[in-house]
Amino acid sequence: MTQNTKANIKVLFALTLVHFTGDLYSSFISPLFPLFIKKMGISLTQVGIISGMSLFLSFIVQPTVGYLADRYATRAFILLGLLMPIIFIPLSGLAAGFWGLLMLVSLGSFGSSMFHPSVTGMVPLYSGNKAGFAMSLFNTGGTLAFGLGPLFITWYAERFGLNAMPWIIIFGLGVIWYLYMIVPVPQSEGLQSLGFLGSVRESLGSVWKTVICIWLIMVLRAIIGQSFNTFIPVLFVQKGYSIMAAGVIISIFTVAGSISGLIAGHISDRMGYKPVFIFTYALMTPALLIFLRLQGNWVYIGAFIVGALILATMPLGVALAQTLAPRGRSMVASLMMGFAVGLGGIISPVVGKLADLYSIHTVLIGVSFLPLLGLPLIAFFPQKR
């Protein structure tokens, strides 16, 4: 298939639905950490290990799947990968201790890592001449899921209990059936004769230095986003907010990212990617520091602002890298999302350990200064759209 200038709305909707459904189930874990702590007595270090392991699997699985997706045309990675979080994440409500919870979350995260490269690599083929906006729309499926998921699961767990979570599997199975009928077979990039490193070299070519700069920016964004996403619920429950209120804060945080991602995608198609990155990273540090000092209902407004800034550039990093290296769409997507997010996730246990030693509030203040490290790297981004 040759890429048209007109977007294929039906396929883009199906790909976005894959992203939404998989991330919806994955979003159930973080807002339930206070309940898991109460039920199992796990420490903040163990919370960091669980959160970090789920992202570490992205680090391991996504580049491998991205490499295979560019070589072989199959829907197995998409459908089987989506099925795993649909089944294993709800079963975590039955876990009796740390190791059982870790195993179920890890299996669900493994599956989530499987479908991301394939579906992300397919988006440019069906986006026409609106690559930035289409990738932002696709990403909105994930961020919207992480916005609605905490609201739903905190309400559900408080009303029915953790033991009732497996019933949620039914909805996901219905979505799987619909997607089985709609999602097209991915296209091979003709890299079958090349090994893993050969595929990377062929995909990146002369733009590898710029792609590395983009990747480093995505790693920083992942560390910041994951640190706040994991520990904000625990922090605000410690401050006296209810479990439901903490879930609302996380939902606002991520829904704001959905909105800002769409706006950023539209602006990037008109003005280029670089100005958007400079604007968001320059404002991120002061916004995060102010957010950590807010009290009362101001916290919800602060969550919207910092969520919008942190998550706005997530799809743009992928779209920019795919524009620079179009032959390895799935591979590049896995590097920008899975490999970057996974590497950022390795830091979560460290953040959790430091939080045990010095308090969550103190550690998050330190994390708030990380965006300043990204500004020199953004200077190497290409100027053109």
C-alpha positions as CSV (number, residue, x, y, z in Angstrom):
1,M,0.0,0.0,0.0
2,T,1.2,3.5,-0.8
3,Q,0.5,6.2,1.7
4,N,-2.4,8.5,0.7
5,T,-2.9,12.1,1.6
6,K,-6.3,11.3,3.1
7,A,-6.5,9.6,6.5
8,N,-8.3,6.2,6.8
9,I,-10.6,7.0,9.7
10,K,-11.9,3.4,10.2
11,V,-8.5,1.9,10.6
12,L,-7.2,4.8,12.7
13,F,-10.2,4.3,15.1
14,A,-9.4,0.6,15.4
15,L,-5.8,1.2,16.1
16,T,-6.7,3.8,18.7
17,L,-9.2,1.4,20.2
18,V,-6.4,-1.1,20.6
19,H,-4.3,1.5,22.4
20,F,-7.2,2.7,24.6
21,T,-8.3,-0.8,25.7
22,G,-4.8,-2.1,26.5
23,D,-3.8,1.1,28.4
24,L,-7.2,1.2,30.2
25,Y,-6.5,-2.2,31.8
26,S,-2.9,-1.2,32.5
27,S,-4.1,2.0,34.2
28,F,-5.8,0.1,36.9
29,I,-2.6,-0.6,38.9
30,S,-1.2,2.7,40.1
31,P,-4.4,4.2,41.7
32,L,-4.9,0.9,43.6
33,F,-1.4,1.0,45.2
34,P,-2.9,2.5,48.4
35,L,-5.3,-0.4,48.6
36,F,-2.6,-3.0,47.9
37,I,-0.4,-1.4,50.6
38,K,-3.3,-1.7,53.0
39,K,-4.1,-5.3,52.0
40,M,-0.6,-6.7,51.8
41,G,1.5,-4.3,53.8
42,I,4.0,-3.7,50.9
43,S,6.5,-0.9,51.2
44,L,7.1,2.0,48.9
45,T,10.2,0.3,47.6
46,Q,8.1,-2.7,46.6
47,V,5.6,-0.3,45.0
48,G,8.5,1.1,43.0
49,I,9.6,-2.4,42.0
50,I,6.2,-3.3,40.7
51,S,5.9,-0.1,38.8
52,G,9.4,-0.3,37.5
53,M,9.1,-3.9,36.4
54,S,6.1,-3.2,34.3
55,L,8.1,-0.5,32.5
56,F,11.3,-2.6,32.4
57,L,9.4,-5.1,30.4
58,S,8.7,-2.4,27.8
59,F,12.5,-1.9,27.7
60,I,13.0,-5.6,26.9
61,V,10.0,-6.5,24.9
62,Q,9.1,-3.5,22.7
63,P,12.4,-3.2,20.7
64,T,12.3,-6.9,20.0
65,V,8.7,-6.9,18.9
66,G,9.4,-3.7,16.9
67,Y,12.2,-5.5,15.1
68,L,10.0,-8.5,14.4
69,A,7.0,-6.3,13.3
70,D,9.1,-4.6,10.7
71,R,10.2,-8.0,9.3
72,Y,7.0,-10.0,9.4
73,A,3.3,-9.2,8.6
74,T,1.2,-10.7,11.5
75,R,-1.6,-9.6,13.8
76,A,-0.4,-12.0,16.5
77,F,1.5,-9.3,18.4
78,I,-1.5,-7.0,18.4
79,L,-4.3,-9.4,19.4
80,L,-2.4,-11.7,21.8
81,G,-0.6,-8.7,23.3
82,L,-3.9,-7.0,24.0
83,L,-5.4,-10.2,25.5
84,M,-2.8,-10.4,28.2
85,P,-3.5,-7.2,30.1
86,I,-7.2,-7.8,29.7
87,I,-6.9,-11.1,31.6
88,F,-3.9,-10.7,34.0
89,I,-4.4,-7.1,35.3
90,P,-7.9,-7.7,36.7
91,L,-6.7,-11.0,38.3
92,S,-4.3,-8.9,40.3
93,G,-7.2,-8.1,42.6
94,L,-7.0,-11.7,43.8
95,A,-3.2,-11.5,44.6
96,A,-2.4,-12.4,48.2
97,G,1.0,-10.9,48.5
98,F,3.8,-9.0,46.8
99,W,5.1,-11.8,44.6
100,G,1.7,-12.7,43.2
101,L,0.9,-9.1,42.5
102,L,4.3,-8.6,40.8
103,M,3.8,-11.7,38.6
104,L,0.3,-10.7,37.4
105,V,1.2,-7.1,36.8
106,S,4.3,-8.3,34.9
107,L,2.3,-10.6,32.7
108,G,-0.2,-7.9,31.9
109,S,2.7,-5.4,31.1
110,F,4.4,-8.0,28.9
111,G,1.3,-8.2,26.7
112,S,0.9,-4.4,26.7
113,S,4.5,-4.1,25.4
114,M,3.7,-6.6,22.6
115,F,1.0,-4.6,20.9
116,H,2.4,-1.1,21.1
117,P,5.1,-1.3,18.4
118,S,2.9,-2.9,15.8
119,V,0.0,-0.5,16.1
120,T,2.2,2.6,16.5
121,G,4.1,1.6,13.4
122,M,0.8,1.3,11.4
123,V,-0.4,4.8,12.3
124,P,1.7,6.7,9.7
125,L,0.4,4.4,6.9
126,Y,-3.2,5.5,7.5
127,S,-2.7,9.1,8.6
128,G,-2.4,10.8,5.2
129,N,-0.5,14.1,5.4
130,K,-1.4,14.7,9.1
131,A,1.2,12.5,10.8
132,G,1.6,14.7,13.9
133,F,-2.1,15.0,14.5
134,A,-2.9,11.4,13.7
135,M,-0.2,10.2,16.1
136,S,-1.5,12.6,18.8
137,L,-5.0,11.2,18.2
138,F,-3.7,7.7,18.5
139,N,-1.8,8.6,21.7
140,T,-5.0,10.2,23.0
141,G,-6.5,6.7,23.1
142,G,-3.8,5.7,25.6
143,T,-3.8,8.9,27.7
144,L,-7.6,9.0,27.8
145,A,-7.5,5.4,29.1
146,F,-5.1,6.4,31.8
147,G,-7.4,9.3,32.6
148,L,-10.6,7.3,32.8
149,G,-9.2,4.1,34.1
150,P,-8.2,5.4,37.6
151,L,-11.7,7.0,38.0
152,F,-13.4,3.8,37.1
153,I,-11.2,1.4,39.0
154,T,-11.1,3.4,42.3
155,W,-14.9,3.6,42.2
156,Y,-15.2,-0.1,41.4
157,A,-12.7,-1.3,44.0
158,E,-14.3,0.8,46.8
159,R,-17.8,-0.4,45.9
160,F,-17.2,-4.0,45.1
161,G,-13.7,-4.8,46.5
162,L,-10.4,-6.0,44.9
163,N,-11.8,-9.5,44.7
164,A,-14.4,-8.4,42.2
165,M,-11.9,-7.2,39.6
166,P,-11.8,-10.3,37.4
167,W,-15.4,-9.5,36.2
168,I,-13.9,-6.6,34.3
169,I,-12.3,-9.1,31.9
170,I,-15.7,-9.5,30.1
171,F,-15.6,-6.1,28.5
172,G,-12.1,-6.6,27.1
173,L,-13.0,-9.9,25.5
174,G,-15.8,-8.1,23.6
175,V,-13.4,-5.5,22.3
176,I,-10.9,-8.2,21.2
177,W,-13.7,-9.8,19.0
178,Y,-14.5,-6.5,17.4
179,L,-10.8,-5.7,16.7
180,Y,-10.3,-9.2,15.3
181,M,-12.8,-8.3,12.6
182,I,-11.4,-4.8,11.8
183,V,-7.7,-4.4,12.4
184,P,-5.7,-5.0,9.2
185,V,-2.5,-7.0,8.9
186,P,0.6,-4.9,9.4
187,Q,3.0,-4.4,6.5
188,S,6.5,-5.7,6.5
189,E,9.3,-3.2,5.8
190,G,11.4,-5.7,3.8
191,L,14.1,-6.1,6.4
192,Q,14.0,-9.9,6.7
193,S,17.5,-10.4,5.5
194,L,19.0,-8.1,8.2
195,G,19.7,-8.9,11.8
196,F,18.7,-6.8,14.8
197,L,21.6,-4.4,14.6
198,G,21.5,-4.3,10.8
199,S,17.8,-3.4,10.9
200,V,18.6,-0.6,13.4
201,R,21.4,0.7,11.1
202,E,19.1,0.5,8.0
203,S,16.2,2.2,9.8
204,L,18.2,5.1,11.3
205,G,20.9,5.7,8.6
206,S,22.4,9.2,8.8
207,V,19.8,10.6,11.2
208,W,20.9,8.4,14.1
209,K,22.4,11.3,16.1
210,T,19.2,13.2,16.0
211,V,17.1,10.1,16.9
212,I,19.3,9.5,19.9
213,C,18.7,13.1,21.1
214,I,14.9,12.5,20.7
215,W,15.2,9.2,22.6
216,L,17.1,10.9,25.5
217,I,14.3,13.5,25.7
218,M,11.7,10.7,25.8
219,V,13.7,8.9,28.6
220,L,13.6,12.1,30.7
221,R,9.9,12.6,30.0
222,A,9.3,8.9,31.1
223,I,11.2,9.3,34.4
224,I,9.3,12.5,35.2
225,G,5.9,11.1,34.1
226,Q,6.3,7.7,35.8
227,S,7.6,9.2,39.0
228,F,4.6,11.5,39.4
229,N,2.0,8.9,38.0
230,T,3.2,6.2,40.5
231,F,3.6,8.3,43.7
232,I,1.0,11.0,43.4
233,P,-1.8,8.7,44.6
234,V,0.3,7.6,47.6
235,L,1.4,11.2,48.3
236,F,-2.1,12.7,48.4
237,V,-3.6,9.8,50.4
238,Q,-0.8,10.6,53.0
239,K,-2.0,14.2,52.9
240,G,-5.5,13.2,53.8
241,Y,-7.2,12.9,50.4
242,S,-9.4,9.8,49.8
243,I,-8.6,7.0,47.5
244,M,-11.3,8.3,45.1
245,A,-9.8,11.8,45.2
246,A,-6.4,10.5,44.4
247,G,-7.9,8.6,41.5
248,V,-9.5,11.9,40.3
249,I,-6.1,13.7,40.5
250,I,-4.5,11.0,38.3
251,S,-7.4,11.1,35.9
252,I,-7.1,14.8,35.5
253,F,-3.4,14.5,35.1
254,T,-3.7,12.1,32.2
255,V,-6.8,13.5,30.5
256,A,-5.0,16.9,30.4
257,G,-2.3,15.0,28.5
258,S,-4.9,13.8,26.0
259,I,-6.0,17.3,25.3
260,S,-2.6,18.8,25.2
261,G,-1.4,16.0,22.9
262,L,-4.0,16.8,20.3
263,I,-3.2,20.5,20.5
264,A,0.5,19.8,20.3
265,G,0.0,17.5,17.3
266,H,-2.0,20.1,15.4
267,I,0.6,22.8,16.2
268,S,3.5,20.6,15.2
269,D,1.9,19.9,11.8
270,R,1.8,23.7,11.2
271,M,4.9,25.0,13.0
272,G,7.2,22.0,13.5
273,Y,8.0,19.9,16.4
274,K,10.9,21.8,18.0
275,P,8.9,24.9,19.2
276,V,6.5,22.6,21.0
277,F,9.3,20.8,22.8
278,I,11.0,24.0,23.9
279,F,7.8,25.5,25.2
280,T,6.7,22.5,27.3
281,Y,10.1,21.7,28.7
282,A,10.8,25.3,29.7
283,L,7.6,25.5,31.7
284,M,7.6,22.0,33.2
285,T,10.0,22.6,36.2
286,P,8.2,25.7,37.6
287,A,4.8,24.1,37.1
288,L,5.8,20.9,38.9
289,L,7.3,22.8,41.8
290,I,4.2,24.9,42.2
291,F,2.0,21.8,42.0
292,L,3.7,20.1,44.9
293,R,2.9,23.1,47.1
294,L,-0.8,23.4,46.2
295,Q,-3.5,22.5,48.7
296,G,-7.3,22.0,48.6
297,N,-9.1,22.2,45.3
298,W,-6.1,24.0,43.7
299,V,-4.5,20.5,43.5
300,Y,-6.9,19.5,40.7
301,I,-6.1,22.6,38.6
302,G,-2.4,22.0,39.2
303,A,-2.7,18.3,38.1
304,F,-4.3,19.4,34.8
305,I,-1.5,21.9,34.1
306,V,1.4,19.5,34.9
307,G,-0.2,16.6,33.1
308,A,-0.7,18.7,30.0
309,L,3.0,19.7,30.0
310,I,4.5,16.3,30.8
311,L,2.3,14.3,28.3
312,A,2.0,16.8,25.4
313,T,5.2,15.7,23.7
314,M,4.8,11.9,24.1
315,P,3.3,11.3,20.6
316,L,5.5,14.0,19.0
317,G,8.7,12.3,19.8
318,V,7.4,9.1,18.1
319,A,6.1,11.1,15.1
320,L,9.3,13.1,14.7
321,A,11.5,10.0,14.8
322,Q,9.2,8.1,12.3
323,T,9.4,11.1,10.0
324,L,13.2,11.0,10.1
325,A,13.4,7.2,9.8
326,P,10.3,6.0,7.8
327,R,11.7,2.5,6.9
328,G,11.6,1.3,10.5
329,R,8.3,2.7,11.8
330,S,7.7,-0.1,14.4
331,M,11.3,-0.2,15.5
332,V,11.5,3.5,15.9
333,A,8.2,3.6,17.8
334,S,9.5,0.9,20.1
335,L,12.7,2.9,20.8
336,M,10.8,6.1,21.5
337,M,8.1,4.5,23.6
338,G,9.0,1.1,24.9
339,F,12.8,1.4,25.2
340,A,12.6,5.0,26.5
341,V,9.7,4.4,28.9
342,G,11.2,1.1,30.0
343,L,14.5,2.6,30.8
344,G,12.7,5.4,32.6
345,G,10.9,2.7,34.6
346,I,14.1,1.3,35.9
347,I,14.4,4.4,37.9
348,S,11.1,3.8,39.7
349,P,12.5,1.4,42.4
350,V,15.2,4.0,43.0
351,V,12.6,6.7,43.4
352,G,10.6,4.5,45.7
353,K,13.7,3.7,47.8
354,L,14.6,7.4,48.1
355,A,10.9,8.1,49.0
356,D,11.2,5.6,51.9
357,L,14.3,7.4,53.1
358,Y,13.5,11.0,52.5
359,S,9.7,11.2,51.8
360,I,7.8,11.2,48.5
361,H,7.5,15.0,48.5
362,T,11.2,15.6,48.8
363,V,12.0,13.2,46.0
364,L,9.4,14.6,43.6
365,I,10.9,18.1,44.1
366,G,14.2,16.7,42.9
367,V,12.5,15.0,39.9
368,S,10.9,18.4,39.0
369,F,14.3,19.7,37.9
370,L,14.9,17.0,35.3
371,P,13.2,18.9,32.4
372,L,16.0,21.5,32.5
373,L,18.4,18.8,31.4
374,G,16.4,18.3,28.2
375,L,16.5,21.8,26.9
376,P,20.1,21.5,25.5
377,L,19.2,18.3,23.7
378,I,16.1,19.9,22.0
379,A,18.5,22.4,20.4
380,F,19.6,19.5,18.1
381,F,16.1,18.8,16.8
382,P,15.5,19.7,13.1
383,Q,13.8,23.1,12.5
384,K,11.5,22.1,9.6
385,R,8.1,20.6,9.9
